[in-house]
Amino acid sequence: MQKGNFFGLLACVSALALSACGQEAPPAPPPPSVGVVTLKTESAPLLNELPGRISAFETAEVRPQISGVIRRRLFTEGGTVQAGQLLYEIEDAPYRAALAQAQGSLANAQAAIRSTGLQAQRYKDLVGINAVSKQEYDDAAAAAQQARANVAAQQGAVQAAQVNQNFTRIRAPISGRIGRSLLTPGALVQTGQADPLTTIQRTDRVYVDVTQSAAQIIDLKQAMKAGGISEAQGARIQLILPNGSVYPGEGRLQFADVTVDSSSGAVTQRAIFPNADGLLLPGMYVRAKLIEGERTQAILAPQQGISRDARGRATAMVVGKDNKVEMRQVTVDRAIGDKWIVTSGLKPGDQLIVEGLVNLRPGTVVKPGAPQQVTAPEGGAAAQGGAKPAAAQGASNAGEAH
């Protein structure tokens, strides 16, 4: 009986197998959907972010012109002073005495000039009738001339004494914000001392000195010469403050130095910024974004579509013939908002895959479509242009190495 059950079970299994063979195979899965962006050429500003330092529009170190003891300080530290405003008074008693002495010497010389002049005139009349000798007349004329010269010398001494007395009142050479006083009343100051009394800086406008490597400048000039990049006219500059915020005012590039710093290999460029609210302080470290030029036929690829392979090379996935995925090695120049400027590896009309890249392999058949959303990375649009981020720098270097 067990043998009969075994053959019956075998017959059932055979029947089921034959039934399964008669059914159709399950359908193949549909191709994965990907979001693509069709690339095109457009104009793109070449922005660069450079380090810089702020310096005052005008700076004056207040120093004594004479030696003496400070009697009074007549300004508030950190306040605003006007050109010509009295800042310090130095004890002037010695200089008043010197002026009085010089004035007395001048009066004595002026008195002597009259007597010598009259004597020379009399000798001139007498020498004509041989009443005096020619030598006596010459001596009298020379004495009169010496008296006149002595008057001129004493006048100069009076003027010098007056200048020294005026130097006892130290005035502001420029208008601006005045710093702390390094000396107090009662301190002795000397002509030519190393330390200034205080410093005045004009900061209603400020300079921003930025440095750029000579290699970058050469690359830009060669690219302009080769074509495709036009020079920026009236370049406007934007500042990034130490706390990461953007300074509301825009500056203008004034000039670029004509000499490369031998120690750093960089060239200094100077811009001027308005600073009516005093937010920009001399010595402050900032980053300046400036437009170096404009690439007229640039290919801008969304950053989502550019990645790096295991060797660090910049790569992109595009939809090729028969909707098959192709991998391209690309070279990127710099970031413009949430996009890269691609200099090689991609061309206008390419369908760059920006969505659905996970586990996607070259040769896979895909279904391209419009991306659901293309969002800028954090800080991308706000920090448009500028120097390359660390990851981007690596991608650019890797692509260029290829």
Long-range contacts (C-beta under 8 A, 24 or more apart in sequence): 30-367, 31-323, 31-364, 31-365, 31-366, 31-367, 32-356, 32-360, 32-364, 32-366, 32-367, 33-356, 33-366, 33-367, 33-368, 33-369, 34-319, 34-353, 34-355, 34-356, 34-357, 34-360, 34-366, 34-367, 34-368, 34-369, 35-353, 35-354, 35-355, 35-356, 35-368, 35-369, 35-370, 35-371, 35-372, 36-318, 36-319, 36-351, 36-352, 36-353, 36-354, 36-368, 36-369, 36-370, 36-371, 37-301, 37-302, 37-305, 37-351, 37-352, 37-354, 37-371, 37-374, 38-349, 38-350, 38-351, 38-352, 39-299, 39-300, 39-301, 39-342, 39-346, 39-347, 39-348, 39-349, 39-350, 39-351, 39-352, 40-299, 40-348, 40-349, 41-297, 41-298, 41-299, 41-348, 42-298, 42-300, 43-294, 43-295, 43-296, 43-297, 43-298, 44-294, 44-295, 44-298, 44-300, 44-336, 44-341, 45-232, 45-291, 45-293, 45-294, 45-295, 45-336, 45-385, 46-220, 46-229, 46-232, 46-291, 46-292, 46-293, 46-294, 46-295, 46-334, 46-385, 47-289, 47-290, 47-291, 47-292, 47-334, 47-336, 47-384, 47-385, 47-386, 48-212, 48-216, 48-289, 48-290, 48-292, 48-334, 48-385, 48-386, 48-387, 49-240, 49-287, 49-288, 49-289, 49-385, 49-386, 49-387, 50-210, 50-211, 50-212, 50-269, 50-287, 50-288, 50-289, 50-290, 50-387, 51-210, 51-211, 51-285, 51-286, 51-287, 51-288, 52-208, 52-209, 52-210, 52-211, 52-239, 52-271, 52-285, 52-286, 52-287, 52-288, 53-208, 53-209, 53-283, 53-284, 53-285, 53-286, 54-206, 54-207, 54-208, 54-280, 54-281, 54-282, 54-283, 54-284, 54-286, 55-206, 55-207, 55-208, 55-209, 55-282, 55-283, 56-176, 56-201, 56-202, 56-203, 56-206, 56-207, 56-282, 57-202, 57-203, 57-204, 57-205, 57-206, 57-207, 57-272, 58-174, 58-176, 58-201, 58-202, 59-199, 59-200, 59-201, 59-202, 59-282, 60-172, 60-173, 60-174, 60-176, 60-199, 60-200, 60-201, 61-196, 61-198, 61-199, 62-87, 62-88, 62-170, 62-172, 62-173, 62-196, 62-197, 62-198, 62-199, 62-200, 63-193, 63-196, 63-197, 64-88, 64-90, 64-167, 64-170, 64-189, 64-190, 64-191, 64-193, 64-197, 65-167, 65-170, 65-191, 66-90, 66-95, 66-164, 66-167, 66-168, 66-191, 67-188, 67-189, 67-190, 67-191, 68-92, 68-94, 68-95, 68-168, 68-188, 68-189, 69-186, 69-187, 69-188, 69-189, 70-183, 70-184, 70-185, 70-186, 70-187, 70-188, 70-189, 71-185, 72-185, 73-181, 73-184, 73-185, 75-172, 75-178, 75-181, 77-178, 77-179, 77-180, 77-181, 77-198, 78-177, 78-178, 78-179, 78-180, 79-177, 79-178, 80-175, 80-176, 80-177, 80-178, 81-172, 81-175, 81-176, 81-177, 81-178, 81-200, 82-172, 82-175, 83-172, 83-173, 83-174, 83-175, 84-171, 84-172, 85-171, 85-172, 86-169, 86-170, 86-171, 87-170, 87-171, 87-172, 87-178, 87-197, 87-198, 88-169, 88-170, 88-197, 89-168, 89-169, 89-170, 90-167, 90-168, 90-169, 90-170, 90-189, 91-168, 92-165, 92-168, 92-169, 95-161, 95-164, 95-165, 95-167, 95-168, 96-165, 98-161, 98-164, 98-165, 99-158, 99-161, 99-162, 99-164, 99-165, 101-161, 102-154, 102-157, 102-158, 102-160, 102-161, 103-158, 103-161, 105-154, 105-157, 106-151, 106-154, 106-155, 106-157, 106-158, 108-154, 109-147, 109-150, 109-151, 109-153, 109-154, 110-151, 110-154, 112-147, 112-150, 113-144, 113-147, 113-148, 113-150, 113-151, 116-140, 116-143, 116-144, 116-146, 116-147, 117-144, 117-147, 119-143, 119-144, 120-144, 170-197, 172-200, 173-200, 174-200, 174-202, 175-200, 175-202, 176-200, 176-201, 176-202, 176-203, 177-201, 177-202, 177-203, 177-278, 201-282, 203-275, 203-278, 203-280, 203-281, 203-282, 204-274, 204-275, 204-276, 205-272, 205-273, 205-274, 205-275, 206-272, 206-273, 206-275, 206-280, 206-282, 207-254, 207-270, 207-271, 207-272, 207-273, 208-237, 208-239, 208-251, 208-270, 208-271, 208-272, 208-273, 208-280, 208-286, 208-288, 209-268, 209-269, 209-270, 210-268, 210-269, 210-270, 210-271, 210-288, 210-290, 211-261, 211-264, 211-266, 211-267, 211-268, 211-269, 212-266, 212-267, 212-269, 213-265, 213-266, 213-267, 214-260, 214-265, 214-266, 214-267, 215-265, 217-267, 220-292, 220-293, 223-293, 224-293, 228-295, 228-296, 228-297, 229-293, 229-294, 229-295, 229-296, 230-293, 230-294, 230-296, 231-293, 232-290, 232-291, 232-292, 232-293, 232-294, 235-290, 235-291, 235-292, 236-290, 236-291, 237-271, 237-273, 237-288, 237-289, 237-290, 238-288, 238-289, 238-290, 239-273, 239-280, 239-286, 239-287, 239-288, 239-289, 240-286, 240-287, 240-288, 240-289, 240-383, 241-279, 241-284, 241-286, 242-284, 242-285, 242-286, 246-382, 247-273, 247-279, 247-280, 247-286, 249-273, 249-274, 249-275, 251-288, 253-290, 287-386, 289-385, 289-386, 291-385, 295-341, 298-341, 299-341, 299-342, 299-343, 299-346, 299-347, 299-348, 300-336, 300-339, 300-340, 300-341, 300-342, 301-330, 301-332, 301-339, 301-340, 301-342, 301-346, 301-352, 302-338, 302-339, 302-352, 302-354, 302-374, 303-335, 303-338, 303-339, 303-340, 303-376, 303-377, 303-380, 303-392, 304-354, 304-355, 304-357, 304-374, 305-352, 305-353, 305-354, 305-357, 306-330, 306-332, 306-340, 306-342, 306-395, 307-357, 308-391, 308-394, 308-395, 308-398, 311-398, 312-394, 312-395, 312-398, 313-398, 313-399, 313-401, 313-402, 314-345, 314-395, 314-396, 314-398, 314-399, 314-402, 316-342, 316-345, 316-346, 316-352, 316-353, 317-352, 317-353, 317-357, 317-360, 317-362, 318-346, 318-350, 318-351, 318-352, 318-353, 319-351, 319-353, 319-366, 319-368, 322-365, 323-365, 323-366, 323-367, 323-368, 324-362, 324-363, 324-364, 324-365, 324-366, 325-353, 325-360, 325-361, 325-362, 325-363, 325-364, 325-365, 325-366, 326-362, 327-362, 329-399, 329-402, 330-399, 331-396, 331-399, 331-400, 331-402, 332-392, 332-395, 332-396, 332-399, 333-396, 334-385, 334-386, 334-387, 334-388, 334-392, 334-396, 335-380, 335-385, 335-386, 335-388, 335-389, 335-392, 336-384, 336-385, 337-376, 337-380, 337-381, 337-384, 337-385, 338-374, 338-375, 338-376, 338-377, 338-380, 338-381, 340-392, 340-395, 344-399, 345-399
